[in-house]
Every structure is written in C-alpha cells, then in structure tokens.
Amino acid sequence: MWSRRLALAAMVLPLALLVLRDAPLRLAPPKPAVVGPESRHGAPQPEIVSRAAWHAAEGMVRDRAEYTGEVSAVFIHHTGHPNDYDCSDVPAMLRALLADHVRNQGWDDIGYNFVVDRCGTIYEGRAGGVGRPVHGAHTKGFNADSVGIAALGTFGPSVTVPRALLSGIAKVAAWKLRAGADPRRTVRLVSTDNESKYKKGDTAELHVISGHRDSHETRCPGDALYQRLPAIREEAARLRDQ
C-alpha cells in the first residue's frame, strides 16, 4: 500500500511543480516601479486633481520626466487667462495650456509642476509623480531643485486675488519644500543658463518662495499676486509648523 502511495506521489509531484511554475504567484502585490527620488515633506500633501482626472493628453508628451534634487525654492507664476472663468471649465483650460506649451513653446510637457485655480483647487501639472521633484520648465535658469506653481488667471495691479487661490498655493509650497526649508527666508541658487537675470554659473539669493519676476525680466505673476507673496510665505510657514 505504501509503495502504491509513493508511486502516486512520484507521478503527482512533477505535475504540481509544473502547475506552480506556470501559475501566477499571489503572495503579495508587485511593488510599483520607482521612477525618481521620493521627497520628504514638511507638511501633509493637499488634495490634488491628477492628470488622469483632468484628462491630460499623455500622447502629446514628448519625453519622460526628469528629476532634480529636493525642492529648495518655489516660483509663483500666473497663466495669463481671463479671471472670469468658471472653475468647472479648468480641466479644458489645462488641456489647452498643455497643447500650447508643447506645440508653441516647444517643451516636452506643460511647464508648471502645479496649477491652482481661483476656487483653490490644485491640479497636477507636469507629469512624473506629484510626490517627486520633477524638473519643470517654469523658471529659466532655476528649474533645478525648485517647483513652479501657476495661478490660473491674470493679476494686474487692480485685481483682488481670491483667498482660496492664495491658500492653495501656500498648501503646495508648504508640502513640496524640502525638510528644514523656511518659507520666510532666502535661498542661494546657481543659474544654469544666461536667459534669466543671472548669468550661467552666477549665484542668486532669492526668497524661498519667489515670484517669477525675481529671476527673470517679466511682470509675472502680476503686481497683485506678487504683493501677496509675503502672506503666502507666512501661511506656508504656519502649515509646516503644525
């Protein structure tokens, strides 16, 4: 009897091994591929509308994302759109912005890392992972180790900047800045090209949260928004101190 059992086991074992070899393993789900360094942040991640949610045309993106070091500076921009838009129309506006940046500006993707609308909604901009230090195309000479946040609209001297928009910008800045960075202080950055206010290789001392005009000959992000940068710095610092 035992001999018959041993013979049966000898026949079944190769079949079992064959099945196990060909069957998918279900011990644990596969780990996601790491495509860039993960940043450590000083504030919780705010709610962000993903590229998938605003239906970014991923087929338009020309190249894979590149990554820099941890974020030491934040540059604030405005997009130049009229301010009377309906916030429900923002996804379509972002799709048009992506097309403009790729087709007309010649960039690989949308230039800004994040876009905030007048309702305070935060949108993922350039692809590559919101939690990673994605190299943007927002501030010539200082795209490395920085993040670009664009306010959707135009903010000339007479414009009242929505409180919700300011809050959204502060949330992103507080979250993305590297551990130990103080939003109220300055940072020294080295220019990487000659198209900014600083020649390539020159060191610039800039606010940790700066306006685009601080590094480039432009009115961006508009006088009204630029005047609110101190308030954004204070709010970002408060969020990081919680």
FENKASUL-V303027 format. One record per residue. N is the residue number from 1. RES is the residue in one letter. SS is DSSP state (hx for helix, st for strand, lp for the rest). BURIAL is b if it has 24 or more other ideal C-beta (glycine too) atoms within 12 Angstrom, else e. D_FIRST is the distance of its C-alpha to the first C-alpha in Angstrom with 1 decimal. Layout:
n={N | N}
res={RES | RES}
ss={SS | SS}
burial={BURIAL | BURIAL}
d_first={D_FIRST | D_FIRST}
//
This chain:
n={1 | 2 | 3 | 4 | 5 | 6 | 7 | 8 | 9 | 10 | 11 | 12 | 13 | 14 | 15 | 16 | 17 | 18 | 19 | 20 | 21 | 22 | 23 | 24 | 25 | 26 | 27 | 28 | 29 | 30 | 31 | 32 | 33 | 34 | 35 | 36 | 37 | 38 | 39 | 40 | 41 | 42 | 43 | 44 | 45 | 46 | 47 | 48 | 49 | 50 | 51 | 52 | 53 | 54 | 55 | 56 | 57 | 58 | 59 | 60 | 61 | 62 | 63 | 64 | 65 | 66 | 67 | 68 | 69 | 70 | 71 | 72 | 73 | 74 | 75 | 76 | 77 | 78 | 79 | 80 | 81 | 82 | 83 | 84 | 85 | 86 | 87 | 88 | 89 | 90 | 91 | 92 | 93 | 94 | 95 | 96 | 97 | 98 | 99 | 100 | 101 | 102 | 103 | 104 | 105 | 106 | 107 | 108 | 109 | 110 | 111 | 112 | 113 | 114 | 115 | 116 | 117 | 118 | 119 | 120 | 121 | 122 | 123 | 124 | 125 | 126 | 127 | 128 | 129 | 130 | 131 | 132 | 133 | 134 | 135 | 136 | 137 | 138 | 139 | 140 | 141 | 142 | 143 | 144 | 145 | 146 | 147 | 148 | 149 | 150 | 151 | 152 | 153 | 154 | 155 | 156 | 157 | 158 | 159 | 160 | 161 | 162 | 163 | 164 | 165 | 166 | 167 | 168 | 169 | 170 | 171 | 172 | 173 | 174 | 175 | 176 | 177 | 178 | 179 | 180 | 181 | 182 | 183 | 184 | 185 | 186 | 187 | 188 | 189 | 190 | 191 | 192 | 193 | 194 | 195 | 196 | 197 | 198 | 199 | 200 | 201 | 202 | 203 | 204 | 205 | 206 | 207 | 208 | 209 | 210 | 211 | 212 | 213 | 214 | 215 | 216 | 217 | 218 | 219 | 220 | 221 | 222 | 223 | 224 | 225 | 226 | 227 | 228 | 229 | 230 | 231 | 232 | 233 | 234 | 235 | 236 | 237 | 238 | 239 | 240 | 241 | 242}
res={M | W | S | R | R | L | A | L | A | A | M | V | L | P | L | A | L | L | V | L | R | D | A | P | L | R | L | A | P | P | K | P | A | V | V | G | P | E | S | R | H | G | A | P | Q | P | E | I | V | S | R | A | A | W | H | A | A | E | G | M | V | R | D | R | A | E | Y | T | G | E | V | S | A | V | F | I | H | H | T | G | H | P | N | D | Y | D | C | S | D | V | P | A | M | L | R | A | L | L | A | D | H | V | R | N | Q | G | W | D | D | I | G | Y | N | F | V | V | D | R | C | G | T | I | Y | E | G | R | A | G | G | V | G | R | P | V | H | G | A | H | T | K | G | F | N | A | D | S | V | G | I | A | A | L | G | T | F | G | P | S | V | T | V | P | R | A | L | L | S | G | I | A | K | V | A | A | W | K | L | R | A | G | A | D | P | R | R | T | V | R | L | V | S | T | D | N | E | S | K | Y | K | K | G | D | T | A | E | L | H | V | I | S | G | H | R | D | S | H | E | T | R | C | P | G | D | A | L | Y | Q | R | L | P | A | I | R | E | E | A | A | R | L | R | D | Q}
ss={lp | hx | hx | hx | hx | hx | hx | hx | hx | hx | hx | hx | hx | hx | hx | hx | hx | hx | hx | hx | hx | hx | lp | lp | lp | lp | lp | lp | lp | lp | lp | lp | lp | lp | lp | lp | lp | st | lp | lp | st | lp | lp | lp | lp | lp | lp | st | st | lp | lp | lp | lp | lp | lp | lp | lp | hx | hx | hx | lp | lp | lp | lp | lp | lp | st | lp | lp | lp | lp | lp | st | st | st | st | st | st | lp | lp | lp | lp | lp | lp | lp | lp | hx | hx | hx | hx | hx | hx | hx | hx | hx | hx | hx | hx | hx | hx | hx | hx | hx | lp | lp | lp | lp | lp | lp | lp | lp | lp | lp | st | st | st | lp | lp | lp | lp | lp | st | st | st | lp | lp | lp | lp | lp | lp | lp | st | lp | st | lp | lp | lp | lp | lp | lp | lp | lp | lp | lp | lp | st | st | st | st | st | st | lp | lp | lp | lp | lp | lp | lp | lp | lp | lp | lp | hx | hx | hx | hx | hx | hx | hx | hx | hx | hx | hx | hx | hx | hx | lp | st | lp | lp | lp | lp | lp | lp | lp | st | st | st | st | st | lp | lp | lp | lp | lp | lp | lp | lp | lp | lp | lp | lp | st | st | st | st | st | lp | st | st | st | hx | hx | hx | lp | lp | lp | lp | lp | lp | lp | lp | hx | hx | hx | hx | hx | lp | hx | hx | hx | hx | hx | hx | hx | hx | hx | hx | hx | hx | hx | lp}
burial={e | e | e | e | e | e | e | e | e | e | e | e | e | e | e | e | e | e | e | e | e | e | e | e | e | e | e | e | e | e | e | e | e | e | e | e | e | e | b | e | b | b | b | e | e | b | e | b | b | e | b | e | e | b | e | b | b | e | e | e | e | e | e | e | b | e | b | b | e | b | b | b | b | b | b | b | b | b | b | b | b | e | b | e | b | e | b | e | e | b | b | e | b | b | b | b | b | b | e | e | b | b | e | e | e | e | b | b | b | b | b | b | b | b | b | b | b | b | b | b | b | b | b | b | b | b | b | b | b | b | b | b | b | b | b | b | b | b | b | b | b | b | b | b | b | b | b | b | b | b | b | b | b | b | b | e | e | e | b | e | b | b | e | e | b | b | b | b | b | b | b | b | b | b | b | b | b | b | e | e | b | b | b | b | e | e | b | e | b | b | b | b | e | e | e | b | b | b | e | e | e | e | e | b | e | b | b | b | b | b | b | b | b | b | b | b | e | b | e | b | b | b | e | b | b | b | e | b | b | e | b | b | b | e | b | b | b | e | b | b | e | e}
d_first={0.0 | 3.8 | 5.4 | 5.2 | 6.4 | 8.7 | 9.9 | 10.7 | 12.5 | 14.3 | 15.6 | 16.7 | 18.3 | 21.2 | 21.9 | 22.2 | 24.5 | 26.5 | 27.0 | 28.0 | 30.4 | 32.1 | 32.2 | 35.2 | 34.9 | 36.1 | 36.1 | 39.9 | 42.8 | 44.5 | 47.6 | 50.8 | 52.5 | 55.4 | 58.5 | 61.1 | 61.8 | 61.5 | 64.6 | 65.0 | 67.5 | 70.0 | 69.8 | 67.1 | 66.6 | 68.7 | 67.5 | 67.8 | 67.7 | 65.4 | 66.2 | 63.6 | 65.4 | 68.8 | 67.4 | 68.4 | 68.5 | 65.9 | 66.4 | 70.0 | 68.9 | 69.7 | 67.6 | 65.0 | 66.1 | 67.3 | 67.2 | 69.7 | 69.7 | 69.7 | 72.5 | 75.7 | 78.2 | 78.4 | 80.9 | 82.2 | 83.2 | 84.4 | 83.5 | 86.9 | 85.9 | 88.3 | 87.6 | 87.7 | 84.2 | 81.9 | 78.8 | 76.6 | 77.9 | 76.8 | 73.5 | 75.6 | 78.1 | 75.5 | 74.2 | 77.8 | 78.2 | 75.1 | 76.5 | 79.8 | 78.4 | 76.4 | 78.8 | 82.1 | 81.5 | 79.1 | 76.4 | 72.7 | 72.2 | 74.2 | 76.1 | 75.7 | 72.6 | 73.3 | 75.8 | 77.0 | 78.9 | 81.8 | 79.4 | 77.6 | 74.4 | 72.8 | 71.3 | 69.2 | 71.3 | 70.2 | 66.4 | 64.1 | 62.9 | 65.2 | 63.9 | 64.5 | 67.8 | 68.4 | 71.3 | 73.8 | 77.0 | 79.2 | 81.6 | 82.7 | 82.7 | 80.5 | 77.3 | 75.2 | 74.0 | 75.5 | 74.8 | 77.0 | 77.4 | 79.6 | 81.4 | 81.6 | 85.3 | 88.7 | 90.3 | 94.0 | 96.5 | 97.0 | 93.4 | 91.8 | 88.2 | 85.8 | 84.4 | 80.9 | 81.1 | 82.1 | 79.3 | 76.7 | 78.0 | 78.0 | 74.4 | 73.3 | 75.4 | 74.2 | 70.5 | 70.7 | 72.9 | 71.1 | 70.6 | 73.9 | 76.2 | 79.1 | 80.2 | 83.8 | 84.3 | 84.7 | 82.5 | 83.4 | 82.0 | 82.7 | 83.8 | 81.7 | 84.4 | 88.1 | 88.0 | 88.2 | 91.1 | 89.7 | 89.5 | 86.3 | 85.5 | 87.8 | 86.6 | 87.3 | 87.3 | 86.2 | 85.2 | 81.5 | 82.0 | 84.6 | 86.1 | 85.9 | 89.6 | 89.2 | 87.8 | 89.2 | 92.5 | 91.7 | 92.5 | 88.8 | 87.5 | 91.0 | 93.5 | 92.3 | 88.7 | 89.7 | 91.8 | 88.8 | 86.7 | 87.8 | 86.4 | 83.1 | 82.9 | 83.5 | 80.9 | 78.3 | 79.0 | 78.7 | 75.3 | 74.1 | 75.4 | 73.5}
//
